[in-house]
Amino acid sequence: MKLENADTEDGLTYAWPEGASSRTEIPWPDWEAYTVRKADRLPGVAGETHIILCVVDEGMVKNTICRHDLFGPDGRFIKHMTVLSDNEKAHQDALMRKGMKDHLDGEEKLVYEELREREWEGRLPTPDKLRALIGALRLPVSPDYGAQHLLRRAGLDRANWASPASC
């Protein structure tokens, strides 16, 4: 995908339904309309799906954000999938609210960070799916931003990326 204005932050968004053998690109205007609530559904997305948002600036992937969501057959969002139990999620939310008012420290901070990390890891697609996505991007991944962190956490490094163009 050639970005029209490489100086403006833009992005690429992909959906990878559970059980599917490949990803599909979500057109950026559809993603923008969905995220700013101008649209109440995401066309072409249904069931349990990993959504991978690649923030692109100056022709380089700067950040990659993963979601794991459940959609109805018509593309309407149903819920975020999580590896946390209902009690853990409620505890995490309470700690987040408290952290916004006060500073978390000690045991509370450790618990919050552990829950946040587990939830983040639960949103990741498998390393094979992520490797296929990076190979399809055909854009360099910035070494100085969050995209690198995601790739390392998913068990990927320059030696095992699918495409030399992604290095």
TACORQUI-V989783 format. One record per residue. PHI is phi in degrees with one decimal (NA if undefined). OMEGA is omega in radians with two decimals (none if undefined). Layout:
BEGIN
{{PHI & OMEGA} {PHI & OMEGA}}
END
This chain:
BEGIN
{{NA & 3.09} {-91.2 & 3.12} {-79.8 & -3.06} {-65.5 & -3.09} {-132.1 & -3.05} {-67.3 & 3.13} {-86.6 & -3.11} {-103.1 & 3.12} {-63.8 & -3.11} {-143.0 & 3.11} {-167.0 & 3.06} {-126.3 & -3.14} {-131.0 & -3.13} {-125.9 & 3.03} {-113.2 & 3.10} {-133.1 & -3.12} {-63.3 & 3.07} {-57.4 & 3.11} {85.2 & 3.13} {-79.7 & -3.14} {-94.5 & 3.12} {-154.4 & -3.13} {-99.2 & 3.02} {-127.0 & 3.12} {-82.6 & 3.03} {-95.8 & 3.13} {-55.1 & -3.07} {-54.3 & 3.11} {-60.3 & 3.09} {-65.8 & 3.14} {-64.3 & 3.13} {-60.5 & -3.14} {-60.7 & 3.13} {-67.0 & -3.06} {-74.5 & 3.10} {-99.1 & 3.05} {64.9 & 3.01} {-81.8 & 3.08} {-130.4 & -3.10} {-97.4 & 3.11} {-148.0 & 3.13} {-113.3 & -3.06} {-56.4 & 3.07} {80.5 & -3.13} {-114.3 & 3.13} {-152.3 & 3.10} {76.8 & 3.13} {-74.9 & -2.97} {-140.1 & 2.94} {-86.6 & 3.05} {-115.1 & -3.10} {-120.7 & -3.14} {-103.9 & 3.12} {-108.6 & 3.10} {-81.7 & -3.07} {-116.9 & 3.07} {-141.6 & -3.13} {53.7 & 3.08} {71.1 & -3.09} {-132.5 & 3.07} {-73.9 & -3.11} {-96.8 & -3.11} {-144.8 & 3.10} {-133.6 & -3.09} {-117.0 & -3.13} {-109.4 & 3.04} {-129.3 & 3.07} {-134.3 & -2.98} {-126.4 & 3.05} {-114.1 & 3.14} {-120.7 & 3.04} {-75.1 & -3.12} {-62.5 & 3.14} {-94.8 & 3.13} {87.5 & 3.11} {-78.3 & 3.10} {-64.2 & 3.07} {-108.7 & -3.14} {-165.1 & 2.99} {-80.5 & 3.06} {-82.5 & -3.13} {-143.6 & 3.07} {-89.4 & -3.13} {-82.8 & 3.03} {-70.5 & 3.11} {-58.5 & 3.13} {-65.6 & 3.12} {-64.5 & 3.14} {-64.6 & 3.11} {-62.6 & 3.12} {-64.5 & 3.10} {-60.7 & 3.14} {-62.1 & 3.12} {-63.9 & 3.10} {-65.5 & 3.12} {-64.7 & 3.11} {-61.3 & 3.12} {-64.0 & -3.14} {-64.7 & 3.10} {-73.7 & 3.13} {-92.6 & -3.09} {-122.9 & 3.10} {-88.4 & 3.04} {-81.2 & 3.05} {-148.9 & 3.11} {59.7 & -3.07} {-62.0 & -3.14} {-61.3 & 3.14} {-65.2 & 3.12} {-61.3 & -3.14} {-64.4 & 3.14} {-60.4 & -3.13} {-63.2 & 3.12} {-65.0 & 3.12} {-64.9 & 3.13} {-62.6 & 3.13} {-65.5 & 3.11} {-62.1 & 3.14} {-66.0 & 3.12} {-60.7 & 3.13} {-62.5 & 3.12} {-68.2 & 3.12} {-84.1 & -3.05} {-72.9 & 2.96} {-72.6 & 3.12} {-64.6 & 3.09} {-55.7 & 3.11} {-62.3 & 3.12} {-66.2 & 3.14} {-65.5 & 3.10} {-61.5 & 3.11} {-65.0 & 3.11} {-65.1 & -3.12} {-62.5 & 3.10} {-63.2 & -3.13} {-79.1 & -3.07} {-63.6 & -3.08} {56.9 & 3.05} {-126.9 & 3.07} {-69.0 & 3.10} {-104.3 & -3.10} {-62.4 & 3.12} {-77.1 & -2.99} {-108.4 & -3.04} {-130.2 & -3.04} {-60.8 & -3.13} {-60.0 & 3.12} {-62.6 & -3.14} {-60.1 & 3.13} {-61.1 & -3.11} {-63.2 & 3.12} {-63.5 & -3.12} {-66.3 & 3.12} {-86.5 & 3.09} {82.7 & -3.13} {-107.0 & 3.01} {-146.0 & -3.08} {-57.1 & -3.08} {-73.4 & -3.09} {-125.0 & 2.99} {-70.1 & -3.07} {-73.4 & -3.02} {-131.1 & 3.08} {-58.2 & 3.13} {-65.7 & -3.11} {-88.9 & -3.09} {-85.7 & none}}
END
